[in-house]
């Protein structure tokens, strides 16, 4: 994948991730409002479904996952600028195109990424 194509793909991925982060933060804000309106932080015993606490935990986790993804994309863009995008950080061999298409921010080839 040439550097311009890589940059375009990574910028698209970053834009998508930023939109997901906005949505996850909006969910947190909605949950914060619902918790404040409920007048209690203890919703653990509500038999009517998932609790605000459970939803909060999932939304926080989603924010962290997306923030990590944005950081990985930023690092990949830095590798594009440095001319090292698509080169495995572990073994120095080219990362196959199919892996970069599936995981545009990949730092390593599939062999190096596999658990040992």
N, C-alpha and C positions, 0 to 999 in steps of 0.2 A: 504494500500500500504506500503510495507516494505521500510525501509530507503534507501536501495541501489537502489531499483526500482524508488523511488522518486527522488533520486539524479540523476540517469541516465536520467529520463524524464526532470527534470529541466535543466540539462546541455544541453540537446538537444534543449529545448525551448530557452535557453540563446544564443546558437550558432545561431539558426534561427533568433532571434531578432537582434543579432549583424550583421548578413548579411543584414537584412532589414534596419538597421541603416546606413550601408555602402552605400546601394543603395540610401537611402533618401539623404544622404550627397552628393553623386555624382550628384543627381538631382539638389541640391542647387548650386553646383559648375557649372553645365551646365547652369543653369539660370543666375548665376552671369556673366558668360562669354557672354551669349546671350545679357544680358542687357548692358554690356560694349561695345560689338560690335555694338549694335543698336545706341549707342551714346546719348541715352536719357533714363531717368528713367520713362518718361511719356508714357506708352503704353495703357493708359486707354481708348483711343478713337479709337483703332484699331478695325474695324468692321469685321475682318477676323477670329474671334474666341476668345478663352480665352486669357487673358492678361498675360504677364510675372509676373505682380504683383499678380494676382490671383494664378498662379502656385506656385509662391514663398511662398505665405501664406499657401497653402496646404502642400508644402514640409516642411516648418518649423513646422507646426502642426504635420506632420507625424514623424519628428525627435523627437519632444517632447513626443509623444505617445509611440514611441519605447524606448526612454530613460527611461520613467516611467516604462514600462514593464520590462526592464532590471533590474531596481532597485527593482521591486517587486520580480523578480526571485532571485536576490541576497539575499533579505530578507528571501525568502522561503528556500534557501539553508542554511542560518544561522539557521533557525528553524530546518532543518534536523540535523545539527550539534549539536544543543542544545537538540534534542530529543523531540521537541514540534511540529514538522511538523504534520499536520493532526488534530490538536486540535484547536477548535475554540477559537480565542483570546478574544471573548466577553463572551461566556457562558461556555467555558471549555469542552464542549462535543466534541466527535469525529466528524470531518467533513466527511460526507459520501463519499465513494470511487468514486461514479459517479460524484460528484462535483469536486473532485480533478483531475479526468480524464479530465473533461471539462475545469477546471481552475486550473492548477497545482500550481499556486502561491497563491491560495485562503487563506486568513487569517481567514475567518469566515465561519460558516455554512450558508446554504441558508436562514434559518429563521432569523439569526442575520443580514444578508446582505440585507434582504428585507426592503424597505422603510416603515417606521412606520407611 
